[in-house]
Amino acid sequence: MQKKILMVTYNFPPLTASSGIQRSLNFSRFLPENGWSPIVLTPDSRVYDTANNNDAPEIPEQIIHKSSFALNTAKHLSICGKYPAFLALPDKFWTWRLSAVSAGIDLIRKYQPDAIWSTCPIPTTHWIAAALKKTSGIPWIADFRDPLIKDGNNDSFLEHKIKCYIEAKTVANADIVSFTSPSTLKLYQERYPELNQKKWRVIYNGYNEDNFSTAAEIAHNSQQNRPTNGIKTLLHSGILYQNGRNPAALFEAIKELHNTQKISENSFRLVLRATNSDEHYSQEVKRFSISEYVDILPPIKYEKALAEMINADGLLILQGSIFNGQIPAKVFEYFRAQKPILALTDSKGDTARILREGGISKVADMTSKDEISSLILDFVNNNTDQITPSKTSYTKFSRRNQTAELAKILNKLVVN
């Protein structure tokens, strides 16, 4: 007999621009194979900045999906795009809690789930789940895709205090707290030494083989129409940040390699897909006078983005030292694509560690023009042994395998 799990998540279709939906969606997709039937509670789609029913991943038919009223402060409570800061605390979607707690209680009464699962970095999700746990007493797994409190957040004093309160209540009251990297787990162990250390778990992100099967067909069809012009294409797929994922040193390296005639527009091309700040980076590209080397392109459907990875000559990671305790989900998709990976990251961080485990022995500091230049020259000149993942780098990181890990935790939690 299938057990039931109530999943509280902001990141779910029809949201399209967040990689976070893949974690929630694939857990819900593969949990039934492991004896768990998902009931998913999300905010109304009006809150999403990028929602498209046509481009969004398909929600599996067996999933019970309920959305409840919510507003996005920036969209619905602002005047001429401006609003008081307190109307976005703890996040822009706090109004969701006003409906979600009662909606969650109704779902609990109707379906009697055996466990609750919520995922962050949207603090309101854990705020909602905490109320449902308190009301029902149902075992609760709180999932932190990223640390809620971390260096570089630039939160106001009040925002920091509110997030600290929600985080402390969450980790104290959740039965299990899961993270996507070992360093984040260690951070929370040290931050909350008074708590039972057995509650901490790591469940990695990953890739979905079904998505890659579809992407491989798309890649094959598009590759047939792709000109063979000898240009090495380096792709970064996903959001960039000015703090922590800033490509300024990369742009500087490209400019210097051009000026010293070590690369040309006929040998190297950088593609930045779905940066979420296209205008800003377009201006930066112009400022560095490297427009002939860089394409800045809008988001595309997920399987098409994977196909683009498969067809690229190399794949780019930007992960500064402030994110040392995190591993971007694209790492596992890059592993699966089996293309050279140019990783601009701190060698001491979790991203570099898991890349080394996957066969990548050379990375460059994201702020070092010289180290980045060396990586680019290796890539352009086909010296890729140190930056090519092993053929077994991705196998344990399938979304199906990671969901099985979640199911093991759930089974033990419910039995106990």
LINVEN-V306665 format. One line per field, one symbol per residue. psi: psi as a letter, one per 20 degrees, with the letter a starting at -180 (. if undefined). burial: + if it has 16 or more other ideal C-beta (glycine too) atoms within 10 Angstrom, else -. Layout:
BEGIN
psi = ???
burial = ???
END
This chain:
BEGIN
psi = pprqpopoqhnqqjphjpihhhggghghhihhijjppqopprrqihiphnpohhiqqppqhipoppqrpqqoghhijqokjqqqhijkpirikhhhhhhhghgggghghgimqiqqpqqqjohhghgghghhghhhjpqppppohqphorqjhkqrgggggghggggghghhhqhqpqrjqhhgghghghhmiiroiiipqporabqohgghgghhggggghhhjpqnjjpopppporqqqhohlpjghghhgggghghjkirriiippppoplhjlggghghgghhilkhiippoqrqrqghhhghhghiqhrppponrhikhjqophighhgghhlqpooonrpiirhghghgghjjoiprqphjogghggggghgghjkmjhijpqrijhigijqhghhhhgghgggghghg.
burial = --++++++++++++++++++++++++++++++-+-++++++++++-++--+---+++-+---++-+++-+++++--------+----++++++++++-+++-++--++----+++++++++++++++++++++--+-+++++++++++-+----+---+--++--++--++--++++++++++++-++---+--+---+++-++++++--++-++--++------------+++++++++---++++-++++++++++----+----++++++++-----+--++--+-+--++-+--++-++++++++++++++++++++++++++++++++++++++++++++++-+++++++--+++-++++++-+-+++-++-+++---+--+++---++--++++-++-+++-+++-+---
END
